[in-house]
Amino acid sequence: MRAIPIPVDVTKLQITCVKAAKPRLVNKDTGEIKRDKDGNVMYELTFLFEDDLGRMELVKVTTTPEPQITPGEEVVPVGLVGYVWEQGGRWGISYRAASFVPAGSSLSAGMGADL
């Protein structure tokens, strides 16, 4: 299956960090850390995504380099994309963001659907 990035429109979502960044593991038994194609460590964060109807979902997002985000902080992911994956009869969507900016900041204002 070819991995095609699917852009995610975050303009109508409130996104709150619930678990700080930690290196993403390739293998939990060996502790091998996942790296991107340039050899940079990939970090995984857990967020609570809430829409304007109050529906909520916990979502893990991968990024590099390590973002300085703390649990409870509201952010706007920049360049958030989803990738559909399938392995051993299971499938899901993994998410990756280029970076994060604080929600309500001048950096996030006016970014709109370009995120």
Buried (B, 14 or more C-beta within 10 A) or exposed (E): EEEEEEEBEBEEBBBBBEBBBEBBBEEEEEEEBBBEEEEEEBBBBBBBBBEEEEEEEEBEBBBBEBBEBEEEBBBBBBBBBBBBEEEEEEEEEBBBBEBBBEBEEEBBEEEEEEB
